[in-house]
Amino acid sequence: MEAIQDQFQAVVDGFIDFQGQKLAEQITTYTLTVSAIVGFLAGFVSQNIVYTLYICLAGTVLTFLAVVPPWPFYNQAPVRFLSSGSSGRNSGSGGGAVVGTIVVDGQEVKVKT
């Protein structure tokens, strides 16, 4: 029962990574642009604004269904943060045990606790 609850919570929380955010923005831009162009052309050719409104509304609903739910393909490259290390933190540039190194702008930087 707890496993099902955890899966449901993961879906409701809606975690997406930065690449997923970029993809969602691109999907939004393209689908709304295409639906607006198609709606305008359909309304212009038929001289009926109702076609324009319905096509644009359908494009908006399609975009909503594609972007708002946290689909799993929006979280394919989750960000891995550094662990917090030990509980004792030093303020300032003082000592501390070296935990490891990370690469920042092509240079290795020592990580201290």
N, C-alpha and C positions, 0 to 999 in steps of 0.2 A: 504494500500500500504506500509506503514511504517513497519507493522508487517512482511510482506514478505521480505522486505529489511533487517530487523534485523535477520531473520532466515537465509537468504543467507549469511549475514556477519558472523554469528556464524559458518556456515559451512566452509567458506573461511578462517577464522582466524585459525581454527584447534586447538582448545583447547583440550589437553588431560592431564590427571593427571599422577602422578608418577606410580601408579599401571598400568595405560594404557601404559606407556612407557615400563614398564617391560614386559607386555603382548606382545607388539609389537616386542620387542627384542626376546622373546621366539618364537613367530610365525616365525620371520625371520630366526632364527637359525634352527628351525626344518624343515621348508619347503625347505630351501636351502640345508640342509644336506640330506634330503630324496630325493630331485630331483637329487642331485649329485650322490648319491649311485645308484638310479634306472637308471640314465643315463649311468653311468659307466658300470653297469651290462648289460644293454641292448646293449650297444656298444661292450662290450667284447664278449658276447654270439654271436651276429650277425657279429662280426668282421667288423663293420661299424661305423666309428667315427661320421658320420652325425646323427645317432640316438642319440648318446651321446650329441651332440651339441643342437639338437632340444629339447630333454627332459630337459636339463639344462636351455635352453632359456625359455621354457614353465614354469619351476619352478620359474625362476626369474620374469617373468611377473605375475604369480600368487601371488608371494610374494609382488611384487609392488602393485598390486590391493588390497591385504589384509592389507597392512601396511601403505601406504602413505596417503590415504584419512583419514581424522579425523572422523572415524566411531564413533557413539554415545557410543558404549560399551567401548571405550577407555577413557571415561570421566564419569565413574560411581561413583568415589569417589573424587570429586574435593576438592582441598585444601581450607580451610576457614582461611583467615588471620585475625589477630586482627585488630580492627578498629583503626584509627589513634588517636582517642580521641579528646581532645580540640586542638585548633590551636596553643596555646602557649606551646612551648616545652622548657624544661630546659636542659641545657647542664651540664654534670658532674653528680655527685651523690647527688645533692642538693634536695630540697623539691619537691613538686608537689602533686597534688591530687591523691589519690589511686583510680584507676578506677575499679580494680578487681584483681583476682588472676588467675594464670595459673599453671599447673603442669609441672615441668621440672625434669626429672629423678626421679620421685616419690615424689618430694618435692614441696609444694605450694610456689609460688613466687608472691609477690605483684607487680602489674603493675601500674606504675606512669606515669603521663603525664608530 
